[in-house]
């Protein structure tokens, strides 16, 4: 088992919660009246006139994959030149945008932006394990509200396939995904869930006031992509089968994550997306089976 049972359960529960919350946020962006009139899913506008990428649904996965590759390349450059502050600024902007989108369906966009700015600043300047993980639960709902409307089932299936292949290459072959994870963890600004084995204690100081020793605490992590892509898949399924049926996907994906964490070994890195993609497929076929029955 990669982590203790307690840590594994906490990580899986937070992952499951992020999927449910993300689906609820995405569902709030559906214009119910227009959808009922036309029979085609219509979407509310994003806050502050932000626009979704103007791409065809069937080919949208290509642009998303290119964006992932470019983003990864840029982050690798920041690591190479040790530009930690630039990474923190990039992370800050991303959190503000995604959180604002996530909160907007429930409160005024001005209040959503103010809350997002405060939480993003807190995450970057004064990292706190509770604030970090609570905000991560909401962030990916904002991301899904951007990408779910521009995708169809074909595109999201292709995205899962290609991302899974890339994840295996990046972890097992090039190992640059491991480098990214270690860099984010060491910078204390991590895109994804982060569960420490114990709460950090206060720094031990000498009489001189200098720090004597700061122990590194073992942490269980799950990357943001591993949260976002299954959620996007579930959101696209929701467009065809409805909100309640789409909730089946998080159950199967969370089970796949739990199995991966139980079967994996300590101190080894594994590509999560192939396993999560299988969970997505299993959930999708279960929904089809329910429709037949």
C-alpha positions in Angstrom: 0.0 0.0 0.0 1.4 3.4 -1.0 0.0 5.2 2.0 -1.5 4.3 5.3 -5.2 3.3 5.2 -6.2 6.5 7.0 -4.4 8.8 4.5 -5.7 6.7 1.6 -9.3 7.1 2.7 -8.9 10.8 3.3 -7.3 11.3 -0.2 -10.1 9.3 -1.9 -12.9 11.0 -0.1 -11.5 14.5 -1.0 -11.2 13.3 -4.6 -14.8 12.0 -4.6 -16.0 15.3 -3.0 -14.1 17.3 -5.7 -15.9 15.3 -8.4 -19.4 15.8 -6.9 -18.8 19.5 -6.2 -17.4 20.0 -9.6 -20.4 18.4 -11.3 -22.8 20.5 -9.2 -20.9 23.7 -10.3 -21.0 22.6 -13.9 -24.7 21.8 -13.7 -25.3 25.3 -12.4 -23.9 26.8 -15.6 -26.6 25.0 -17.7 -29.3 27.4 -18.9 -32.3 25.2 -17.9 -34.9 27.3 -19.8 -33.1 27.4 -23.1 -32.2 23.8 -22.8 -35.8 22.8 -22.3 -36.9 25.0 -25.2 -34.4 23.8 -27.8 -33.6 20.3 -26.5 -29.9 21.2 -26.8 -27.8 21.9 -23.8 -27.4 25.7 -23.5 -24.8 27.3 -21.2 -24.7 30.4 -19.0 -21.9 32.9 -19.6 -18.7 32.9 -17.5 -18.1 35.8 -15.1 -16.6 39.0 -16.3 -17.3 38.2 -20.0 -14.6 35.5 -20.0 -15.0 33.3 -23.1 -14.7 29.6 -23.7 -12.3 28.5 -26.5 -14.1 28.8 -29.8 -13.4 25.3 -31.0 -15.4 22.5 -32.6 -16.6 19.9 -30.0 -15.3 16.9 -31.9 -11.8 18.4 -32.2 -11.6 20.2 -28.9 -9.4 17.4 -27.3 -6.6 18.4 -29.7 -6.4 21.9 -28.4 -6.7 20.8 -24.8 -3.9 18.3 -25.2 -1.7 21.0 -26.9 -2.4 23.3 -24.0 -1.4 20.6 -21.5 1.9 20.0 -23.4 2.7 23.7 -23.6 1.9 24.3 -20.0 4.1 21.4 -19.0 6.9 22.7 -21.1 6.7 26.1 -19.6 6.7 24.8 -16.1 9.8 22.7 -16.9 11.5 25.9 -18.1 10.6 27.6 -14.8 12.1 24.6 -12.9 15.3 24.7 -15.0 15.9 28.4 -14.4 14.6 28.1 -10.8 11.9 30.7 -11.2 9.8 29.7 -8.2 8.1 33.1 -7.9 6.9 33.0 -11.5 5.3 29.6 -10.8 3.7 31.0 -7.7 2.3 34.0 -9.7 1.0 31.6 -12.4 -0.6 29.4 -9.8 -2.2 32.5 -8.1 -3.8 33.7 -11.3 -5.1 30.2 -12.1 -6.7 29.8 -8.7 -8.3 33.2 -8.9 -9.8 32.5 -12.3 -11.1 29.0 -11.6 -12.4 29.8 -8.1 -14.2 32.9 -9.4 -15.9 30.8 -12.1 -16.7 28.1 -9.5 -18.3 30.5 -7.0 -20.2 32.8 -9.5 -23.3 30.6 -9.9 -24.0 31.0 -6.2 -23.0 34.6 -5.4 -22.4 37.9 -7.2 -19.4 37.8 -9.4 -17.8 40.8 -7.5 -18.0 38.9 -4.3 -16.8 35.7 -5.9 -13.7 37.5 -7.2 -13.0 39.1 -3.8 -13.2 35.7 -2.1 -11.1 34.1 -4.8 -8.4 36.8 -4.5 -8.2 36.4 -0.7 -8.0 32.6 -0.8 -5.5 32.5 -3.7 -3.3 35.0 -1.8 -3.6 32.8 1.3 -2.7 29.7 -0.6 0.5 31.3 -2.0 1.7 33.5 0.8 0.7 31.5 3.9 0.2 27.9 2.8 -2.3 26.1 5.0 -3.3 22.5 4.5 -7.0 23.1 5.2 -7.4 26.1 3.0 -5.4 24.4 0.3 -7.5 21.3 0.0 -10.8 23.0 0.5 -10.1 25.4 -2.4 -8.8 22.5 -4.5 -12.2 20.8 -4.1 -13.9 23.8 -5.8 -11.2 24.9 -8.3 -11.8 22.0 -10.8 -15.5 22.8 -11.0 -14.5 26.1 -12.4 -12.2 24.4 -14.9 -14.9 22.0 -15.9 -17.4 24.9 -16.5 -14.9 26.1 -19.1 -14.2 22.9 -21.0 -17.3 20.7 -20.6 -19.5 22.9 -22.9 -16.9 22.7 -25.8 -16.6 18.9 -25.8 -18.7 15.9 -26.9 -18.4 12.3 -26.0 -16.0 11.5 -28.8 -13.7 14.3 -27.8 -13.7 13.4 -24.1 -13.0 9.7 -24.8 -10.1 10.7 -27.0 -8.8 13.1 -24.4 -8.8 10.3 -21.7 -7.0 8.0 -24.1 -4.3 10.4 -25.1 -3.8 11.9 -21.6 -3.5 8.3 -20.2 -0.8 7.5 -22.7 1.0 10.7 -22.0 0.8 10.2 -18.3 2.4 6.8 -18.6 5.2 8.2 -20.7 5.7 11.2 -18.4 5.9 9.1 -15.2 7.6 5.8 -16.3 9.7 6.9 -19.3 10.8 10.6 -19.2 9.9 10.9 -15.5 9.4 14.7 -16.0 6.0 14.4 -14.3 7.8 13.2 -11.1 10.1 16.3 -11.4 7.0 18.5 -11.7 5.4 16.9 -8.6 8.6 17.3 -6.5 9.1 20.9 -7.6 5.6 21.9 -6.7 5.8 20.1 -3.4 9.1 21.7 -2.4 7.8 25.2 -3.4 4.8 24.6 -1.1 2.5 25.5 -4.0 1.0 22.3 -5.3 -1.8 22.1 -8.0 -3.8 19.2 -6.6 -4.7 17.5 -3.3 -2.0 17.3 -0.6 -2.5 15.4 2.6 0.3 15.4 5.2 0.8 12.4 7.4 0.8 14.8 10.4 0.1 18.4 11.0 3.3 20.6 10.7 4.7 21.6 14.1 6.1 25.1 14.8 9.7 25.6 13.9 12.2 24.8 16.6 14.3 27.8 17.4 17.6 28.2 19.2 18.0 30.9 21.8 19.6 33.0 19.0 16.2 32.9 17.2 17.6 31.0 14.3 15.8 27.9 13.0 17.4 24.8 14.4 15.6 22.1 12.5 12.5 21.8 10.3 11.5 18.1 9.7 10.1 17.2 6.4 6.7 15.6 6.8 5.6 12.8 4.4 2.8 13.9 2.2 0.3 12.1 0.0 -0.4 14.0 -3.2 -2.8 13.7 -6.2 -2.1 16.0 -9.2 -4.7 18.5 -10.4 -4.9 16.8 -13.8 -5.9 13.5 -12.1 -8.9 15.5 -10.6 -9.7 17.6 -13.6 -9.9 15.1 -16.5 -12.3 12.6 -14.8 -14.5 15.5 -13.8 -14.5 16.9 -17.3 -15.5 13.4 -18.5 -18.3 13.2 -16.0 -19.5 16.6 -17.0 -19.7 15.7 -20.7 -21.6 12.5 -19.8 -24.0 14.8 -17.8 -24.8 16.6 -21.0 -26.2 13.4 -22.5 -27.5 11.5 -19.5 -28.4 14.1 -16.9 -27.0 15.2 -13.6 -28.1 12.3 -11.5 -26.8 9.6 -13.9 -23.4 11.5 -14.1 -23.0 11.0 -10.4 -22.3 7.4 -11.1 -18.9 8.3 -12.7 -17.3 9.7 -9.5 -18.2 6.5 -7.7 -16.4 4.3 -10.2 -13.5 6.6 -10.6 -13.0 6.9 -6.8 -13.1 3.2 -6.5 -10.4 3.0 -9.2 -8.3 5.5 -7.3 -8.7 3.5 -4.1 -7.6 0.3 -5.8 -4.6 2.0 -7.3 -3.5 3.4 -3.9 -4.0 0.0 -2.2 -2.1 -1.9 -4.8 0.7 0.6 -5.4 4.0 0.4 -3.4 5.6 3.0 -1.1 7.9 5.6 -2.4 7.1 4.9 -6.0 5.3 7.1 -8.5 2.5 5.8 -10.6 0.5 7.4 -13.5 -3.0 7.7 -12.2 -4.8 8.6 -15.4 -4.8 5.1 -17.0 -6.5 3.7 -13.9 -8.9 6.7 -13.5 -9.8 6.5 -17.2 -10.7 2.8 -16.7 -12.9 4.0 -13.8 -14.6 6.5 -16.1 -15.2 3.9 -18.8 -16.6 1.4 -16.2 -19.0 4.1 -14.9 -20.1 5.1 -18.4 -20.9 1.5 -19.4 -22.8 1.1 -16.1 -24.9 4.1 -17.0 -25.6 2.5 -20.5 -26.5 -0.7 -18.8 -29.0 1.1 -16.5 -30.6 2.6 -19.6 -31.0 -0.8 -21.2 -32.5 -2.3 -18.0 
